[in-house]
């Protein structure tokens, strides 16, 4: 895979991600109803839903 700086490349990379189903197992922070990037400042990471 050769990196391209484009929305199409990002969408395809997301579609090809074999680990994307794990995202549903965590609480993803939101702002104004949209998912936001979470920069982990410690080793705990995102809060699991279980």
OpenMM code with the backbone's topology and positions (N, CA, C; nanometers):
from openmm import Vec3, app, unit

residues = "UNK UNK UNK UNK UNK UNK UNK UNK UNK UNK UNK UNK UNK UNK UNK UNK UNK UNK UNK UNK UNK UNK UNK UNK UNK UNK UNK UNK UNK UNK UNK UNK UNK UNK UNK UNK UNK UNK UNK UNK UNK UNK UNK UNK UNK UNK UNK UNK UNK UNK".split()
positions = [
    Vec3(0.0848, -0.1171, 0.0000),
    Vec3(0.0000, 0.0000, 0.0000),
    Vec3(0.0895, 0.1235, 0.0000),
    Vec3(0.0639, 0.2121, -0.0911),
    Vec3(0.1369, 0.3376, -0.0991),
    Vec3(0.0475, 0.4486, -0.0463),
    Vec3(0.0991, 0.5239, 0.0492),
    Vec3(0.0212, 0.6305, 0.1122),
    Vec3(-0.0152, 0.7386, 0.0124),
    Vec3(-0.1390, 0.7850, 0.0208),
    Vec3(-0.1861, 0.9008, -0.0546),
    Vec3(-0.2575, 0.9934, 0.0428),
    Vec3(-0.2383, 1.1208, 0.0271),
    Vec3(-0.3037, 1.2201, 0.1117),
    Vec3(-0.4387, 1.2559, 0.0499),
    Vec3(-0.5357, 1.1640, 0.0664),
    Vec3(-0.6674, 1.1881, 0.0081),
    Vec3(-0.7750, 1.1216, 0.0935),
    Vec3(-0.8952, 1.1736, 0.0828),
    Vec3(-1.0086, 1.1156, 0.1543),
    Vec3(-1.0364, 0.9742, 0.1035),
    Vec3(-1.0265, 0.9538, -0.0262),
    Vec3(-1.0519, 0.8216, -0.0837),
    Vec3(-0.9562, 0.7174, -0.0262),
    Vec3(-0.8289, 0.7534, -0.0113),
    Vec3(-0.7313, 0.6607, 0.0457),
    Vec3(-0.7666, 0.6287, 0.1906),
    Vec3(-0.8025, 0.7301, 0.2681),
    Vec3(-0.8375, 0.7091, 0.4091),
    Vec3(-0.9605, 0.6197, 0.4221),
    Vec3(-1.0612, 0.6435, 0.3407),
    Vec3(-1.1820, 0.5610, 0.3456),
    Vec3(-1.1523, 0.4161, 0.3073),
    Vec3(-1.0666, 0.3965, 0.2076),
    Vec3(-1.0305, 0.2608, 0.1671),
    Vec3(-0.9487, 0.1913, 0.2757),
    Vec3(-0.8576, 0.2648, 0.3392),
    Vec3(-0.7779, 0.2072, 0.4478),
    Vec3(-0.8687, 0.1645, 0.5630),
    Vec3(-0.9690, 0.2456, 0.5951),
    Vec3(-1.0651, 0.2084, 0.6991),
    Vec3(-1.1427, 0.0830, 0.6591),
    Vec3(-1.1841, 0.0754, 0.5335),
    Vec3(-1.2609, -0.0403, 0.4857),
    Vec3(-1.1771, -0.1677, 0.4886),
    Vec3(-1.0470, -0.1561, 0.4641),
    Vec3(-0.9574, -0.2718, 0.4607),
    Vec3(-0.9066, -0.3136, 0.5985),
    Vec3(-0.9330, -0.2342, 0.7012),
    Vec3(-0.8820, -0.2610, 0.8359),
    Vec3(-0.9505, -0.3836, 0.8956),
    Vec3(-0.8739, -0.4895, 0.9171),
    Vec3(-0.9317, -0.6133, 0.9702),
    Vec3(-0.9587, -0.6070, 1.1205),
    Vec3(-0.9126, -0.5027, 1.1873),
    Vec3(-0.9339, -0.4895, 1.3320),
    Vec3(-1.0417, -0.3869, 1.3668),
    Vec3(-1.1085, -0.3299, 1.2664),
    Vec3(-1.2033, -0.2214, 1.2925),
    Vec3(-1.3227, -0.2638, 1.3780),
    Vec3(-1.3533, -0.3933, 1.3841),
    Vec3(-1.4666, -0.4380, 1.4655),
    Vec3(-1.4409, -0.4200, 1.6156),
    Vec3(-1.3159, -0.4049, 1.6561),
    Vec3(-1.2848, -0.3825, 1.7976),
    Vec3(-1.3277, -0.2437, 1.8451),
    Vec3(-1.3447, -0.1501, 1.7545),
    Vec3(-1.3847, -0.0133, 1.7902),
    Vec3(-1.5158, -0.0131, 1.8691),
    Vec3(-1.6052, -0.1036, 1.8352),
    Vec3(-1.7359, -0.1098, 1.9021),
    Vec3(-1.7273, -0.1536, 2.0475),
    Vec3(-1.6121, -0.1995, 2.0902),
    Vec3(-1.5957, -0.2480, 2.2273),
    Vec3(-1.5533, -0.1388, 2.3253),
    Vec3(-1.5384, -0.0155, 2.2782),
    Vec3(-1.4899, 0.0937, 2.3619),
    Vec3(-1.5805, 0.2155, 2.3505),
    Vec3(-1.5821, 0.2962, 2.4568),
    Vec3(-1.6511, 0.4241, 2.4530),
    Vec3(-1.5613, 0.5229, 2.3789),
    Vec3(-1.6098, 0.5753, 2.2661),
    Vec3(-1.5344, 0.6708, 2.1858),
    Vec3(-1.5828, 0.8108, 2.2245),
    Vec3(-1.4916, 0.9002, 2.2657),
    Vec3(-1.5332, 1.0345, 2.3045),
    Vec3(-1.5970, 1.1095, 2.1879),
    Vec3(-1.6948, 1.1950, 2.2206),
    Vec3(-1.7634, 1.2745, 2.1191),
    Vec3(-1.7645, 1.4212, 2.1581),
    Vec3(-1.7757, 1.5044, 2.0563),
    Vec3(-1.7933, 1.6483, 2.0744),
    Vec3(-1.8902, 1.6942, 1.9669),
    Vec3(-1.9954, 1.7611, 2.0070),
    Vec3(-2.1000, 1.8050, 1.9141),
    Vec3(-2.1573, 1.6881, 1.8342),
    Vec3(-2.1682, 1.5707, 1.8981),
    Vec3(-2.2267, 1.4548, 1.8341),
    Vec3(-2.1372, 1.3814, 1.7362),
    Vec3(-2.0102, 1.4193, 1.7272),
    Vec3(-1.9163, 1.3550, 1.6349),
    Vec3(-1.8025, 1.2918, 1.7134),
    Vec3(-1.7522, 1.1785, 1.6633),
    Vec3(-1.6357, 1.1147, 1.7252),
    Vec3(-1.5155, 1.2069, 1.7151),
    Vec3(-1.4345, 1.2080, 1.8190),
    Vec3(-1.3133, 1.2902, 1.8187),
    Vec3(-1.1916, 1.2008, 1.8405),
    Vec3(-1.0765, 1.2502, 1.8025),
    Vec3(-0.9519, 1.1773, 1.8226),
    Vec3(-0.9173, 1.1810, 1.9709),
    Vec3(-0.8796, 1.0671, 2.0247),
    Vec3(-0.8440, 1.0566, 2.1658),
    Vec3(-0.6949, 1.0303, 2.1768),
    Vec3(-0.6217, 1.1266, 2.2300),
    Vec3(-0.4788, 1.1096, 2.2545),
    Vec3(-0.4615, 1.0630, 2.3981),
    Vec3(-0.4203, 0.9393, 2.4145),
    Vec3(-0.4075, 0.8777, 2.5461),
    Vec3(-0.2871, 0.9350, 2.6200),
    Vec3(-0.3105, 0.9968, 2.7348),
    Vec3(-0.2031, 1.0550, 2.8139),
    Vec3(-0.1512, 0.9613, 2.9212),
    Vec3(-0.2077, 0.8420, 2.9273),
    Vec3(-0.1615, 0.7430, 3.0245),
    Vec3(-0.1785, 0.6042, 2.9646),
    Vec3(-0.1480, 0.5029, 3.0397),
    Vec3(-0.1516, 0.3666, 2.9862),
    Vec3(-0.2901, 0.3024, 2.9915),
    Vec3(-0.3910, 0.3733, 3.0393),
    Vec3(-0.5234, 0.3127, 3.0533),
    Vec3(-0.5976, 0.3014, 2.9208),
    Vec3(-0.5797, 0.3945, 2.8310),
    Vec3(-0.6467, 0.3903, 2.7014),
    Vec3(-0.7947, 0.4207, 2.7130),
    Vec3(-0.8692, 0.3866, 2.6079),
    Vec3(-1.0129, 0.4097, 2.6066),
    Vec3(-1.0836, 0.3158, 2.7038),
    Vec3(-1.1967, 0.3626, 2.7576),
    Vec3(-1.2736, 0.2819, 2.8520),
    Vec3(-1.3488, 0.1718, 2.7773),
    Vec3(-1.3293, 0.0456, 2.8177),
    Vec3(-1.4047, -0.0626, 2.7543),
    Vec3(-1.5508, -0.0592, 2.7966),
    Vec3(-1.6385, -0.1094, 2.7118),
    Vec3(-1.7819, -0.1135, 2.7409),
    Vec3(-1.8200, -0.2304, 2.8304),
    Vec3(-1.7325, -0.3257, 2.8506),
    Vec3(-1.7666, -0.4422, 2.9328),
    Vec3(-1.7444, -0.4160, 3.0784),
] * unit.nanometer
topology = app.Topology()
chain = topology.addChain("A")
for resn in residues:
    res = topology.addResidue(resn, chain)
    for name in ("N", "CA", "C"):
        topology.addAtom(name, app.Element.getBySymbol(name[0]), res)
